[in-house]
Amino acid sequence: MHVVRQLDERLWRDFVNNNPRANIFHTPEMFQVFAQGKGYRPSLWATVSDDGYPLALLLPVRVTLMDGLLHRLTTRSVAYGSVLCAPDSEGKDALALLLQSYTQEVKGRSLFTELRNLTDLSGLQRVLTDNGFVYEDHLNFLVDLDRSPEAILQSFGRRTRKQIRRELRRGELMVEEVEQREQVALCYQLLERTYANASVPLADWSLFEAAFEILHPQRMVKFLLARLGDSYVAGSVELIYRDMIYGWYGGVERGFSNYVPNELLQWHIFRWGAENGYKMYDFGGAGKPDEEYGVRDFKAKFGGELVCYGRNIYVHAPRSLWLSKQAYRLLRRWL
């Protein structure tokens, strides 16, 4: 076996489609989306057998927030779907070889590489940690969609359930699914204001434009908008793959919180998923267990299962990473 930087797309798809641990971030489509996003640079690393068939796959995306002198202090690599390998001893050996090659070549071009584990990778942790990818706890909520919509609604917190029923009776807030590119811009404007209020950087518009152009025709993404009269007051972006729905981005106008637009958007996608044969909704992360995280409180209201699949991190440039963290803290205080 040996490590390659390119794969025949047919073999790539076959490997992903036949691996039960694969997720949307392992697909060629998501790779293409990131490739068109400003500030994003995806790369492919794979270990293949002698006949060229993939045995292990890593798709880190180099994310840069600033160019120029601050480029090195604002560049990290994220494997949004973590690693993927064949479910046997050969797969583990292939993964070990892959990680060794990756860490030797990348070195200081990124501050760190983060593997975001979307499933339980406890069986691979020995391989990951032996190759310098340190495990950290990270929470997430998974909502079972393999039941009736009413059963899903009944699993919500009592207050949330009452609020949703109230707004459904009032019928003032409408949920729309985006079908035109122009509406994607409306959704992005809501995200911009939300992220600015939280002093958190938001991905460039080009990433969402690419997601709509590439994923929407394949029914791999949904852009949702909540409308009150003529005003759009909340939006969300949901990724879709196999029998899973992944929460990706969400934003809301603060002044309309009494209408619970975020809650109604969540209820809409849960109900749609249950009615169309999807099995699970992945909330996309709920923070570290030892840190307060307001978003976790919101996600907890929907009665999902709290899991801790964690993340694995390899630090390529320790000193630069320390400087970057200090600068980020100062910047958030200033904003």
Secondary structure by P-SEA (a helix, b strand, c coil): ccccccccaaaaaaaaaacccccccccaaaaaaaaacccbbbbbbbcccccccccbbbbbbbccccccccccccbbbbccccccccccaaaaaaaaaaaaaaaacccccccbbbbbcccccccaaaaaaaacbbbbbbbbbbbbccccaaaaaaaccaaaaaaaaaaaaaccbbbbbbccaaaaaaaaaaaaaaaaaaccccccaaaaaaaaacccccccbbbbbbbccccccccbbbbbcccbbbbcbbbbcccccccaaaaaaaaaaaaaaaaccccbbbcccccccccccaaaaaaaccccbbbbbbbbbbbccaaaaaaaaaaaaaaaaac
